[in-house]
Amino acid sequence: FRSDVQQNVRLGLLGDTAQAWLNLAADRQRLRLAQDTLAAREKAFALTRRMHELGATSGLVLAQNQTTVDSARLDVSAYGAQVAKDRHALELLAGGSVPDALLPGQDDAPGAQAATAWLDVPASLPSAVLLRRPDIRSAEHQLRAMDANIGVARANFFPRISLTAAIGTASRALSALFGGGNGAWTFAPGLSLPLFDGGASRAALRVAEVDQQLAVNAYDRAVQTAFKEVADALADRQAWGQRLAASEALVAASQRALDLSDARFKAGTDNYLAVLDAQRTLYAAQQQHIGLRLAEQLSRVALYKALGGEAP
């Protein structure tokens, strides 16, 4: 029982550490994006100021350009502070200073996948892997303390199905468990346990029966929680490929729009407001893409924890 508690704590610490590392990676990307954006806007502002001095553009355009520079400076400052906080959080979980070699790379391109190589979710993953979850093992220990037949308990309460389909998404069997819409299944028969003190007094007998029923309910709840967490994690992962592809396309389209707007402004066929709008759109799309990549990677951590520490 103690080893199950230790494993549960270890699993939670691993998940929290991975999340802290990924948060640091994403915020470093956001900081790098803000720094690159600031450099580009300062360069554009210098050019606009020169044009203003030559009388080729108005003071309004110069002031509008200045606002973009100031906005980028604010983001650089904010993300710089957040990166420092993220590193402190990671070091707290690690119990000390983390070597730079183990931190996310400083030169990761904005929106790139700043994580170690993740394994794809295997196809036809058997539900038996969940038996290694610390909470299920702990519930089984409680049943053993009541002289329960664990084989009978598993047969009655533990669905033997494939968790994943051929492409690593949730299997139909797993989805069918929660098809009723109430988040739980009710087809498991009751589990009859032998009373270990059958010759005791009637009061003691009732206590034993209550304790046994509590242990059965706890095991049932642990099993259903495990399957639900895996089902939720797999459902979350199913659409990530499409979401990330759409986000990448949005960033590329926003970059083209900015390039065209800048060219039209320099040619004198458009005002600077169009350039400002295109800059904001591109920056927002890039920031959103970083956030989506972070969320996708965090979903892998959630699946890893739901599977009881089995690499996805």
Secondary structure as GFF3:
##gff-version 3
##sequence-region A 1 312
A	DSSP	alpha_helix	2	53	.	.	.	ID=ss1
A	DSSP	alpha_helix	59	94	.	.	.	ID=ss2
A	DSSP	three_ten_helix	100	102	.	.	.	ID=ss3
A	DSSP	three_ten_helix	127	132	.	.	.	ID=ss4
A	DSSP	alpha_helix	134	145	.	.	.	ID=ss5
A	DSSP	alpha_helix	150	157	.	.	.	ID=ss6
A	DSSP	alpha_helix	172	177	.	.	.	ID=ss7
A	DSSP	alpha_helix	202	238	.	.	.	ID=ss8
A	DSSP	alpha_helix	240	266	.	.	.	ID=ss9
A	DSSP	alpha_helix	272	306	.	.	.	ID=ss10
###
